[in-house]
Amino acid sequence: MVATASGEVEFAGQVGNTLYVVQRVSPSVRVTYGGLAGLPAEMQGGHELVPGDPVGQAADTTYISVRVGETHVEPLRALGLGRPRLVGPGGVGTAIVGPEPLSR
């Protein structure tokens, strides 16, 4: 899995049996990469990431979440990667369509 935005790692480690990386991308926005199978050796609090930097090794249940303040928001839209939409029977559960980033 790679970083989606520039920002500083606030936390990298295990909670229970799950590996997480939490990255602050602006004063009010945090991105959480969870369910990772492994972390790069340099991944620790204070590490600066830019888009495309490795965050961790993806696992079967890897996910990403975005919080603005303490509110969880839709990550694709918040990161300017698109917005989800429902697809009819026989289709994929979500699709990415035009970018609509939230203001930070």
Helices and strands as residue ranges (DSSP letters): E 7-15, E 18-26, E 29-36, E 48-49, E 63-68, E 71-73, H 75-78
